[in-house]
Amino acid sequence: MSTNKIPVLDLKPQYQALKNEIQAAINAVLESSQFIMGPEVKRFEEEVAAYLGVKHAIGVNSGTDALVIGLKALGIGEGDEVITTPFSFFATAESISNVGGKPVFVDINPHTYNIDPKAIKEQITSRTKAIMPVHLYGNPAAMGQIMDIAQIHGLKIIEDCAQSFGAKYHGSCSFCQESCQESTRAKISDKLTGTIGNVGAFSFFPSKNLGAYGDGGLIATDDDKIAESARMLRVHGAKKKYRNEILGYNSRLDSLQAAILRVKLKYIDEWNQGRCRVAKTYNDLLADVDGIITPELADGHVFHQYTIRVLDGRRDSVKQYLAEQGIGSMIYYPVPQDKLPVYQGQYSANAVSDMLATEVLSLPIWPELKEADIKQIAGKIKEILTCVNLG
Ligand SMILES: *Cc1c(COP(=O)(O)O)cnc(C)c1O
């Protein structure tokens, strides 16, 4: 059988399909000479607010900035503790540290890879100010229980939605040990991630589900005060030009990126459905393979990543075998945030997160990924896991 090379991500099919629309949008911005903020950014913000069903959408320079500005707008600063997951990209914890706060890492659920609400409760102190759940790989975190905890303890919630644009919380947390209050679930069921807590922080990094052709990010909130503060913070702390009231940042969304994102926003649901189709195909093809655990096809999951667990210490050999066969794969994340050199020695172990860092393997996924390619990838995984000589 001849095999073709399959990268871990291919953004070309999407561009090819939208080429004319994208180029027209870019040209219109070039002709307008409005490169920073301006009408394209305003329209994009209005369209995202309508899509998400929130009052305010505020474009910023990156997902990282959305987290930093979101935290600042929530009043998080020096000495404040923010409870978050160790199992995420470093921007999550970095944003907390960069505003002077202290990330407090609690362990994750091995089935969802997301923060474990039970573990949150155990780490709340008088200094705890907020919870930052991450909807990792596009899978909504257990927001019902997280909302209940925040309510009881008077905490803010800032959702890291960098990987979850378009993901929906359905309240069907099949792996929850404790359920949330019926009334909470009813209130937030069918809401999109980023619209449940006080602040949602999104990234438009090119590889994300809604990706720009450069950096970009966005803050979503229903709160007028938070929105006003975030709008000031992104332009050097000024409501009016040259009347700077607080220390802020230069963190604006480019007009070019906004124009590109306006084209792409129309297709996001279709693309997310494509990702779910890819995930289901993988799960079907890998169902009878021993030595791996496939992800749950949770309601509302948008599969930013399709990530399996490879057991018995064979993850790295599977990754290498796939590479030899021309198939890309990635480890998100090889080192949990609390174990990174920057925090060396400050944190104690999180058994599940530490274990998953040695087991997770993300396979190629994008909305247009062909079934034949998925078959080829699944076939190679089966091959190495069933052949003793290759193990
Ligand atoms: C990508 C990502 C970020 C950062 O977004 P940028 O736009 O790259 O700054 C933050 N958190 C998570 C979980 C991410 O995956």
The ligand as an SDF file (V2000), in Angstrom:
LIG
                    3D

 15 15  0  0  0  0  0  0  0  0999 V2000
   -3.1810   29.0720   22.3140 C   0  0  0  0  0  0  0  0  0  0  0  0
   -3.4900   29.1190   23.7500 C   0  0  0  0  0  0  0  0  0  0  0  0
   -3.3650   30.2900   24.5130 C   0  0  0  0  0  0  0  0  0  0  0  0
   -2.6920   31.5290   23.9980 C   0  0  0  0  0  0  0  0  0  0  0  0
   -3.2150   32.0900   22.8610 O   0  0  0  0  0  0  0  0  0  0  0  0
   -2.2750   33.0290   21.9420 P   0  0  0  0  0  0  0  0  0  0  0  0
   -3.2350   33.6450   20.9980 O   0  0  0  0  0  0  0  0  0  0  0  0
   -1.2610   32.1710   21.3020 O   0  0  0  0  0  0  0  0  0  0  0  0
   -1.6560   34.0430   22.8460 O   0  0  0  0  0  0  0  0  0  0  0  0
   -3.8110   30.2800   25.8150 C   0  0  0  0  0  0  0  0  0  0  0  0
   -4.3240   29.1720   26.3680 N   0  0  0  0  0  0  0  0  0  0  0  0
   -4.4390   28.0190   25.6860 C   0  0  0  0  0  0  0  0  0  0  0  0
   -5.0460   26.8370   26.3430 C   0  0  0  0  0  0  0  0  0  0  0  0
   -4.0100   27.9460   24.3560 C   0  0  0  0  0  0  0  0  0  0  0  0
   -4.1230   26.7920   23.6820 O   0  0  0  0  0  0  0  0  0  0  0  0
  1  2  1  0
  2  3  1  0
  2 14  2  0
  3  4  1  0
  3 10  2  0
  4  5  1  0
  5  6  1  0
  6  7  2  0
  6  8  1  0
  6  9  1  0
 10 11  1  0
 11 12  2  0
 12 13  1  0
 12 14  1  0
 14 15  1  0
M  END
$$$$
